[in-house]
Amino acid sequence: MSALLQAHDLTRSFRVGGGMFAPRRTLHAVNGVDLSLHRGDVLAIVGESGCGKSTLARMLLGLLAPSGGHITLEDQNIHSLDRRALARRIQPIFQDPYSSLNPRRSISSIIAFPLQVHGLGLAAEQRRKAIEMMERVGLPARYADHTPGQLSGGQRQRVAIARALVMNPEIVICDEPTSALDVSVQAQILNLLLDLRREFGLTYVFISHNLAVVEHIATHVAVMYLGRVVEQTETANLFRQPRHPYTQALLASVLTPEPGLGLPDIGLGLAFPDPLNPPPGCSFYPRCPQRLPQCSSQRPALIQHEQGQVACHLYPPTIQGHAS
């Protein structure tokens, strides 16, 4: 089955000021990423803050042009598509529902706004569709004339979801959609997203740092570190048998409810990686408890194995598969 959305050797660099007397430097936020998203999948992209997840999400939405590589939607480069045509097929749900909603507009007009922009229907029909979508995401019609400030955080996120779905898109890019919500509300929103996926036949890209959320919602996971994908596989495989040392450390960092155990020691030390000064060879080398001599000078390729892909010298291509 061919992929619905694909990223090919995707890169994005920024020039960053170094201060009054320091020269500007290049930040490689996304550095050679390959991804495939099939219809009906929920692809989670995980990693620490600063690994490039949100930059990648903005590129997949067409909001940010890549510095190199390209993104295809059913074999068409998304930057060759009309912006409105692309928006009909790919929609975002952002992290903070309050900052992404106009505080002066009514809930029904916020949800109907994409229909207005695309000239779909008269005003009365747009309002009717907005109220129908409100009810599908669990917001009663009585909130139609409220403003975002009158709603709770969970209700505002439902508004953002309704606005994203009112155009009947194929793909929804969810950038940390539950991280600003209380834990009990997070579960409600995640279950809503799963219900809507079944009802509308949606395909999700789900950006997150919360592995418990990822395990609940995702069908596949791509793990990023300093702008690169270091492991990619089905969700069950990742949680059962993580291969990359960074993935293993991420899973080891999940807190346990068992009393008396305290904070887990994941063996990565206290130093945080500097994206402006990445090490040569494997970018994870300075923190890796399983590093090999070649890791300091040779960058590992993302290679295929029997259950997915991994970029690590612990799994040589001659043994596990072929370079990709």
N, C-alpha and C positions, 0 to 999 in steps of 0.2 A: 504494500500500500504506500503510495507516494505521500510525502509530508505536506501538510497544509501550510505551515510556516517554517522557513529554514533560515538560519544565519550561517554564512560562509566566511570563515577567516576574518571575523568581525573585529575591528579595532577602533578605538576612540581615544585621542590624545588631547590634552589641554596644556596651554602654556601658563605656568604659574609663577607669580612674582615672588622673588626671594627676599624682599625687604628693600630698604633704602639703598644699600650699597651692594647687595648680592644680585647676581645675574638671574634672569628668568630661567626656569627649568621646565622640562617636559614631564607631565604626569600621564602615564599610560593607564587610563582608567579601565579600559577593556582592551585585551591584548591577544588577538588570535582565537576568538571564540567560535566554535561550530556547535549549532544546536538544530535539532529537528523536532517539530511539534506536529503530531498527527491528530486528525479530527477526533474529538471526544476525550483527548488526554487532559490531565492536569499536571503540567510540568512545573515543579517547584525549583526555584533557583535560590540556593542557600549559601551562607558564608558570613564572616564577620563584617562589621561596619567598615566601609571603605574598600570592599573587595570588588566593587564595580556593578553590583546587582541593579541599583536604580538607574545608573547610566545605560546599562543594557536594556532595561525596561523602556526607557525613553526612546532608544533607537528602534526597538521593536514596534513602538507606537508611531514611528515616523516623525517624532518631535525633534529628534536630534540626528543629524546626518553623520554616518560613520566616517572616520578618517581613512579607513581601508576596509576591504571586503564589501559584502552586500547582503541584503535581506530579501528573500523572495516569498511571495504569497501565491501559492499554487503556480510556481515557476515564473511569476512576474516580479520584477524588481519593484519594491514598494515605492521607491523614489521616482519611478516612472508613472505611477498612478496618480490620478487627480486626488487632491487632499480630501475632498468630500467623499469620493468613492471609497477611499481608504478608511475614513471615519465611519462609514456605514458598516464596514466589515470588522474593524478592530476598535474597541472602546476601553478606556481606563477606569479603574477604581483606585483612588489614591489613599494614602495613609491617614491623613487628617481630614475627616469629613467636613469639619467646620470651615477650614481654610479653603476648601475646594467648592464651597457653595456660596452664592451671592447672598449676603445677609439681608438685603433689602427686597428680595423677590419672594413671592409666595412659593410654597412647596410645589404646587401644580405647575407653575410657570417655569420653575427650575427644571423639572422633569421633562416638560414639553419643549424646552429650549432647543434641543437638537432637531426636533421636528420643524421648529420655526426656521432654523438656519438652513435646512434642506428643503424648505417649502413644501412639506408633506401635509396636505390637508388644510382646512380652514381653522380658525382659532377655536371654534366650538369642538371640532373633531380632535384637535390637538389636546384640549383640556380633557376630553373624554378618555383618550388613550392614556394620558398621564395618570388619571384617577384609577383606571383599570390596572396600570402597572403598580401604582401605590398599593393597591389591595393584594396584588400578587406577591409583593415583598413584605406583606404583613403590616402595612400602614393603613389604618381606617380612612375612609374618604373625608371624614370630618376635619382631618389635618390639611386638606387641600389649600386652604387660604391662610394657614399659619406661615410663619417665617422660620428659618433655621434656628434662630435664637430661642424659640419656644419649644424646641425638641431636645430630647436627651441625645447623648453621643451615639448610642445604638440606633436610635430613630434617624439621626442624620446620616449614618452610614447606609441605612436602608434607602434613603432618598438618593444617595450617590449611586447605589446599585440600580435603582429604578431608572435613573437618568441614563446610565450606561446601557441598559437593556431595551429602552423604549424604541431604539432604532433596529432591534433584532439583529445584533452583530453575530458574527461567527466566533470571534475570539475576544476574550476579555483579559486584559493585563491587570492583575491585582497587585499593587505595590504596597506591601505590608498593610492590608486592609483592616486588620484587627488589632494592631499593636497599640493603638491609642485608646482601646476600650477595656473596660473591666473584664476579668476572666469569665464571669458568668455570661456577659453579653457577647464575648468572643465566640463562645460555643454556639450561641444562637445564630450569629452571623455566618459562621462556618457551615452549620447545618443548612441554613438558607441557601448559601452558595451551591452546596451539593444538590439540594432540591431543584434549584433553578437550572443547574447543569443538565439534570435528567429531563426537566420539563421542556427546555428550549434547545436541547442538543448542543450545549455550549462547549467550547474548548478554552481552557484557562492556562495562562502563565501566572504563577503565584510566587511573588518575591517575598521571602521571609528569612528571619534568623531564628525563628522558634521551631525547633525540631518536633515538638509535640504536635504543633499545628500541621506541620508538613506530613507527619505520619498519618494524621487523620484525613487529610484532604487530597494528597497528591497520588498520582499513579506512577510518575517518574520523578527523579531528582537529579539536578545538576549542581555539583558543589564547586563554588568559585573560591579562588585564593589569589589575591593581588592581580586581578584582572583576567585570570585564566580559569578555564574549567579543568579541575584536577580529577574529577570522578563523575560519571554519569551512568545511571542504571535505573531499574524499576525500584519503586519505594521499598517493597518487601525485601529485595536483595540487599539494599543499602543498610537497612536496619538489622538484618540478620547477619550479613557478612561484609562489613565495610572494608575496603581494600586499601585506600590511600591513608597514610598515617594522619593526615589532617582530618579526614572524615572520622577516623577512629577517635581522634581527640575531641571533635565536636560532639560525638555521641557520648563520650565519657564525661563531658562537661554538663550534661543534663542533670539537674538536681533530683535527688530521690526524696520521697516523703518519709523514708525510714529515719526515726529519731536517733540522734547520737553520731551519725556518720559525718556531719559537717559538710564543708565545701569539698567537692572532688578535686583531686590533684591530677590535672590532665597532662602534666609533664612538658608543657610548652614554655615554661619560664614566664617572667614578667615583661620581657621586651616585646613591644608591638611592632609589626613590620612597617617599614617606611616606604610608602608607594612611590615617593620621589627618588628613592635610592634603592631599588630592588637588587638583590644579590645576583651575581652571575650564576649560570647553571639553573638548578631547580630553585624556584623562588621560596620554597618552604624549607630549604636546606638548613638555615641557621636555627630553626626551632624543632627540627625533626629528630625524635629519639631513635629512629632507625636508619639514619643517613649512611650512605655508602661513600667511598672515596670519589667516585665519579659525579656525585650529586653537586659538588661545589663548582664544577666547570661545564657539565653537559646538561642541557635542558631536556627533560624527558618528553617524548612525544605522547599524545593521547592515543593509546592503543586499544584495540578491541580484545576483550576476553569473552569467555563463554556466557557471561551474564551482563555485560555492559562495556564501559570504557574506563580506563584509568591512565593517568599520567604520572608514572613513578618507576624509578629504576629497579625497584623490587620485583617488577613484573616485566622482564625483557620481552621485546617483540618476538624474538626467535622462539620463545617458549609459549607465550600466552596468545599471540595473534599477530596482527600486522599493524604497521603504523598507519594512522589516518590523518 
